[in-house]
Amino acid sequence: MRKLFYLLLIVLLCSHDLYIKMGNYFLQPNQEATLSLYNGTFEKSENTIARDRMLDASVIALGERLTIAPGQWKDQDTTITQLTFNTGEAGTYVAGVSTKARNIELTAEKFNSYLEHDGVLDMLEQRKRDSVLDEDAVESYEKHVKAIYQVGETKTNDWSAVLGYPIEFVPQANPYEKYSGEKLEVQLLLDGKPLSDQLVYANFLKGPHAHTHNASNHGHGHDGESHSHNLPHSDEGHGHSHKSKKEESHTHTSGQQLRTDDQGRVLVNLPEDGIYYLRTIYMTRATDSDELTHRSKWATLTFEVSHKHGPDTHTHDHDHDHNLPTWVFILGSLLIIGLLFLIFRRRN
């Protein structure tokens, strides 16, 4: 019974990143599409988001900011909050969601474990330096997330929109004018100003436009895996379940570990076709509060990258699919020549 109690306690105190996720970030004009809020990991959502938690939900479209009303969201079972919408005109679009702060109380052991697994390493090191690893924590945390998607062929400047969230990623170039094998510079803003010396994690999954070059697929190590962690921040009181030791060993820090420069910028490698996601947690000690020990602001950004088409790159020329192989023509020609030789020989 005691083991069951601790297992349930762990499940209720799980770490949840928040992402705006789409099955396809390359869409057609006036197409019906679905935008999903994944509250858990990028690969698996564990619970929905209450509407009263949303401070802002909006889309930047063709220079105009459109508010997403609470009633437009629908819950899929108890795990994913979704918005079904019409894409409208061609352009590069931005969607964003910002949530209210919530408090959570954690024992010293659970707080230290969360800092390690979620990559809040600077705060963990500070606790070590201050010799306070044995101190419990009361943390106020809030989440601010964005996604950029492309409708049709026309590229617009909406990708550069700053939503004014307490913390947010802003790309310095249109992600849909970047291709696999290139790099994308992204700036991190805190209260509208560049945030320097901040850890940022970037990773990707193969998307619907991913390219297979050989039997090995150049596969990304986390395709098809779902992560589980014994950590805090279950936003609606639901947690991850434990599937295997392999899953428990995963952290939220897989992929590229980057640190912002003095202008709050990081350079993200885009090695393959896929859906890319950036995440960071900015945490400070709450020295001005009797109730709180820490405050944290979480940010994520998602977008998709495809390969470039051109004379020196791989192209999707499907004409050859309908043509016969060269050896068939050669064999057919030889048969025709042989048949003509027999006909002339009989006549002679």
N, C-alpha and C positions, 0 to 999 in steps of 0.2 A: 504493500500500500504506500509506503514511504517513497519507494522508487517511482511509483505512478504519480505521486504528488509532485515530485521534482521534475518529472518529464513534462507534466502539464504546465508547471511554472516556466520551464524553459520555452515551451511552445508559445506561451503568452508573451514572452519577452524577446521577440525576434526583430532583427534589423530589417527595415524596409526602405529601399530606395524607391523613388517615384520617377517614372518615365512616361513620356508621351510616345506611344508606339503605334505604328501602322504596318500592315502586312506588305505594303508597297508604297514607297515614297515618290515613285514616278507615276503620275496619274494623268488621265485625259480630261480635257475641258468638259464641264457639265456631266461628269461621271459621279455616280453615287459611291461614296467612300466611308470608311469607318476609322475613327480616331479612338484609341484605347488608352486608358490610364493603367499602367502596370505598377502595382504597389507591392514590391517584394524584390525581385531581381529583374534584369532585363528579359530573361527567358521565361519567368513564371511569376504571375501575379497571385498574391495570397489573399487579398481582400479589397473591397471597394472603398471609395472615398466619399464620405458624407458631404452633401451639398453645402451644409453650413460651415464646412471647413474651408471652402474656396473663397479666398479674398478676391481673386480675379481669374477669369477664364476667357480668353479672347483669341481672335485670329487677325493677323495683319494681312490684308488683301488689297493689292493695287493701291497702296498708299493710305488705306483707310483701316482703322482699328474697329473690329466688329466684336461686340460682347456676346459670349455664349451664355444664354440664360440657364439657370439651374435646372429648369424643367426639360431642357433639351437632352440632358444626360440620362442614360438608361443603364441599369445594372445587369450584367450577364452573370447569372447565378449569384454567388456571394464573393466573387473574386475580381471581376473586372468592371470598371466603369467605362461606358462607351458613348460616343457621339457619332451618329450617322448624319451625313451632310452631302450636299451637292457641291462639287469642286468649283463650279463657275468658270470664269474666263482663265485663259492661260497666264501663267506667271509663277514666280517663286514666292511661296507663302510661309508664314511663321505662325505657329500655334503656341500658346503659353497657358500655364496654370500656376497660380500662387496660393499657398495655403496658410492658414493661421498657425500661430505657435501653440504648441502643447507642451505640458510638463510631464516628466517621467522620473521616478525615483529608482535608483539602482544601487546595489551593493558595490563595494569597491571592486570585488572580483569580477562582477558582470560588467562594470563600467570599463575596467582595464581591458577585458576581453573584447568588448565592442570597439574600443579605440584601436586595438591591434587589427582586428578582422576587417574593419571598415576603412582602415588606412588613415586614421586621424593620428598619425605618428608623432607630429610635433607636440600635441597635447600629452601624449603618452610619455614622451621624453621629458617634458616639463614636470610631469608628476614624479618621474624618477629623480630628477634633479632636486626637486623640492621635498623629496622623501615623504610623499603623501599618497603612495600607492595603496595604503590601507584605509583611505578616507572614502566614504560613500559619496554618491553624487545625486543631485537633483538638477536635471537638465531641461532647459526650454529649447525646443527644436522646431524649425519651420522649413518648408520645402518649396522650391521655385524651379519650374521645369519648362523646357522649350523643345520644339521640334520644327524642322525646316523641311518642306516638301515641295516638289516641282510638279506643276500642272502644265501639260503641253510642252511646246518647244520654246516659248518666249520666256526669256530670263528678265526678271524685274529686280529692283533694288530693295525689296522688302526684307530680304535676308539680313540686312544690316540694322533692322529696327531694334531699338532699345526699349524694352517693355517697362522699365522703371522698377523692376523687382529689387528687393533688398540685396540679392545676389543673383547674377545671371551671366551666362556665356554669350559672347557676341562674336561671330566669325568675322574675320577681316577680309574675306573674299567670299564670293558666292560658292557654296559647296557644290553646286550643280554646274560649275565651270571648272571643277577639279575632277581628276580621274585617278583610278587606281595606279599606284606607283608614284604618286605625287605627295605633296604635303599641304596641310591647311593650317594657317595661323588663326588662333582663336584667343580673344581677350576675355579675361574674367573681371567683372565689375562688382564692387561691394559698395552699396549705396551710391551708385553712379560713378565711382572712381576706380581706377585700376587697382587690383589687389595683387601685390607683389609677394613673392616667396611663399606661395601657396601650393600645396600638393594637389595635382590633378591626375585622374586616371582615365585612360582612353582605351576602348576595346571595340571589337566588332564581331558580328555574326554574318555568315553568308546569307544574302538576301535572294529574292526571286530573280535578280539580274546577275547573280554570281556566275562565273565562268568556270567550267571544268576543262583543265588542260591535259591531264593525264590520269592514270589510275589512282595516284595518290591524292588527287583533287586539291593539292596544296592546302589541305584542310586546316581550319582554325580549331584549336584544341578544345573549344567549349561548345562546338556545334551540338545541339540536341541535349545538352546536359542542363539540369536544373539544380540551382544551388540551395543549400539549407544552412542556417547558422543559428547558434544559440545566443542570439543577441537581442537588444532592445528595439523599440520604435515600431511596434505593431499598431498602426494608426487607428484601426477600428476594433482592436481587441482580439483579432484573429492572428495566428502565427504560422510559421513554416512547420512542416512535418519533417521527420528525419527519415531519409530513404536508405542511406548507406554511409559507410565510413568515407567512401570516396567523396560524396557530396559534403560531408561535414568538414573535410579538409580544405574545401574551397573557401576563398575569401572574396570580398568585393574589390580587391586590388589587382585582379588579373589584367594582363595587357600592358600598355605603356604607362609607366610612372613618370610624370612630368612635374616640373616646378616652374611657376610663373616668374618672368623676369621683372625688372623694375617698372615696366609698363603693363604688367598683368597679363602678359602674352605667353602662350605655349605654341609649339610647332608640332602638330599631330601628324604622324606618318599614316598614309593611306595605302598599305601594302597590297590589298586585294579588293575586288568587288565585294560589297557587303553593306550592312547597316551598322553605322558607327554610333557609339554612345560615349559621352564624356560625363564624369561625375566628380564632385568635390564636396567636402564638408568643412566649412570654416567654423572653428570653435574658439571661444574665449572664456576666460574665467569671469564669473559674475560677481565682481568685487563690490558692486553697488547694491546688492540684494541680500536680504536676510533669509529669503526663502530658497533662492537658487544658488547653485555652485557653478553652473556652466550655461552658456548659451551657444546654440549652433544654428547655422544657416546652410541648407543643402541645395545644391544646384545640379541639374543634368541637362544635356543637350543631345538630340538624336537627329540623324540625317542619313541619307544613303549615297553611296558612291558606286559608279559604274566605270567600265573601261572606255577608252577613247577609240573612236572609229576613224580609220584613215589608211592611206596607202602603206604605211610602215607599221601598222598595228593589226591585230586580229579583227576581222570584220565578219559580220553575219551575212555572208553571201550564200543564200540557200539555193541558187540556181543549179549548183552541181548535184543537188539532191535528186533532181529530175533527169539528169543525164546519165548515159551508160558509161561504165568504166572503159578506159582506153583499151584494155586487153580484149574486150568484147568486139570492138571495131577491128582490131588486128586479126582475131580469129575468124570473124565474119568475112573479112577481105580474103584471107587465105582459102576459105571454103568456096567463095565465089570464083576465085582464080582456078582452083582445082576442078570445079564443075565445068567452067568454060573450057579447060584443057581436055576433059573427057569428051565434051560435045564435039569439039573440032577434030579430035582423034578418031571418033566414030565416023564422021563425015568423010575423012580421008581414007 
